[in-house]
Amino acid sequence: PDARRPSVTLVVPAYNEATIIMGTLKALEDYMDTLQDEFRWEMVVVNDGSRDETGPIADAFAATRPNVRVLHRRTNFNLGQSLRFAFANCTTDYVVTVDCDLSYSVDHIGRLLRAIHETKAKVVLASPYATDGEGANVPFARKVRSRYANRMLSFAVKGELSTLTGMVRAYDRMFLQSLDLSSVDVGINTEIIYKARILK
């Protein structure tokens, strides 16, 4: 029965998150444990050259949990390279990416996973701009920048998508690894959508 449950890697990039990372990892673990009957799971934390105690705290968390791995980068290489590093180290059926500050509540993970598994989609996005969507605990300046960027990018796809830059997503792992991604920063999220649309 264990092999019949789909497997998922939860990817958590982290840079100088020492003050929140333990709480984030515990919240994610507690939530993922509620999905045990549906999904086998692991968590991969990418410590992207943090200059604070993010790495040691993540290591301490992972030390007693065989399904949690921490990947360390000596230098901060930004989000795109952190995600590509994590993606290259995944072997599960699905990959879910989340922000370390949990700007989306953890229950989005289950919704994303059920959607991608049931529909056989290659990418599933969470969006605060979709119908009935909303944002919470997001700094005002970040919210304004995000809304503006996504409105501008939405024109490029004829309004068919409300969020192109958001990171909270579920992916078919094999499809994701086939994309030959090159972005080094936050542009990776838009690059993935662009390439997925080209491939229909």
Secondary structure, DSSP 8 states (H G I E B T S, - for coil): -GGGS-EEEEEEEESS-TTTHHHHHHHHHHHHHTTTTT-EEEEEEEEES-SSSHHHHHHHHHHT-TTEEEEEESS--HHHHHHHHHHHT--SSEEEE--TT-SS-THHHHHHHHHHHHH--SEEE--TTSTT----S--HHHHHHHHHHHHHHHHHTTTS-S-SS---EEEEHHHHHTS-----STHHHHHHHHHHHHT-
